[in-house]
């Protein structure tokens, strides 16, 4: 089974730092493919860093029953793997330097519907081995009207 659809990708992540709940949401058009029971979503993300020049990352989201993987290439480079009850380490490359980030995933939920899918990830984040925050990401992939 192989299908190629235009979709709208919405990713919201709530950073739950003490006293500062800042909701972040990215909404972007994307392309959806399904192959071997895995979902592939390609989309672009704009980055604007105040005075620094802005740039684009090309992102690939791979959703399978056991794990969710996000790869960003371009302005920021990272390969993040979320797998329930596992900790993964990766380097997050930014124009301002590299960060070693750790992702400990506590829960993944994937709900498939006719018009799209919703995936949620609960994980804790550490940077350079220091705990930073607990995070919840919600990924919505919806069919774009033809």
Residue pairs with C-beta under 8 A, 6 or more apart in sequence:
1 34
1 35
2 33
2 34
2 35
3 32
3 33
3 34
4 31
4 32
4 33
5 31
5 32
5 143
5 144
6 29
6 30
6 31
6 32
6 143
6 144
6 146
7 29
7 30
7 31
7 32
7 41
7 116
7 141
7 142
7 143
7 144
8 27
8 28
8 29
8 30
8 140
8 141
8 142
8 143
8 144
9 26
9 27
9 28
9 29
9 30
9 41
9 43
9 61
9 139
9 140
9 141
10 25
10 26
10 27
10 138
10 139
10 140
10 141
10 142
11 25
11 26
11 137
11 138
11 139
11 140
12 23
12 24
12 25
12 26
12 137
12 138
13 23
13 24
13 25
13 135
13 136
13 137
13 138
14 21
14 22
14 23
14 24
14 135
14 136
15 21
15 22
15 24
15 133
15 135
16 133
16 134
16 135
16 136
17 132
17 133
26 45
28 43
28 44
28 45
29 43
29 144
30 41
30 42
30 43
30 44
30 141
31 41
31 42
31 43
32 39
32 40
32 41
32 141
33 39
33 40
33 41
33 42
34 40
37 64
37 65
38 62
38 63
38 64
39 61
39 62
39 63
39 64
39 117
39 141
40 60
40 61
40 62
41 60
41 61
41 63
41 141
42 58
42 59
42 60
42 61
43 59
43 61
44 56
44 57
44 58
44 59
45 56
45 57
45 59
45 72
46 54
46 55
46 56
47 54
47 55
47 56
47 57
47 75
47 76
48 54
49 95
52 95
52 96
54 75
55 74
55 75
55 76
55 95
56 74
56 75
57 72
57 73
57 74
57 75
57 76
57 77
58 72
58 73
58 74
59 70
59 71
59 72
59 73
60 70
60 71
61 68
61 69
61 70
61 139
61 141
62 68
62 69
62 70
62 71
63 110
63 117
63 119
63 139
65 110
66 83
66 84
67 81
67 82
67 83
67 84
67 108
68 81
68 82
68 108
68 110
68 119
68 121
68 139
69 79
69 80
69 81
69 82
70 78
70 79
70 80
70 82
71 78
71 79
71 80
72 78
72 79
75 95
76 92
76 93
76 94
76 95
77 92
77 93
78 90
78 91
78 92
78 93
78 101
79 90
80 88
80 90
80 101
80 103
81 88
81 90
81 103
82 88
82 103
82 105
82 108
82 121
82 123
83 105
83 108
84 105
84 106
84 107
84 108
85 105
85 106
86 104
86 105
87 102
87 103
87 104
87 105
88 102
88 103
88 105
89 100
89 101
89 102
89 103
90 100
90 101
90 103
91 98
91 99
91 100
91 101
92 98
92 99
92 100
92 101
99 127
99 128
100 127
100 128
100 129
101 125
101 126
101 127
102 125
102 126
102 127
102 129
103 123
103 124
103 125
104 123
104 124
104 126
105 121
105 122
105 123
106 122
106 123
106 124
107 120
107 121
107 122
108 119
108 120
108 121
108 122
109 119
109 120
110 117
110 118
110 119
111 117
111 118
111 119
115 142
115 143
116 140
116 141
116 142
116 143
117 140
117 141
118 138
118 139
118 140
118 141
119 138
119 139
119 141
120 136
120 137
120 138
120 139
121 135
121 136
121 137
121 139
122 134
122 135
122 136
123 134
123 135
123 137
124 131
124 133
124 134
124 135
125 131
125 132
125 133
125 134
125 135
126 132
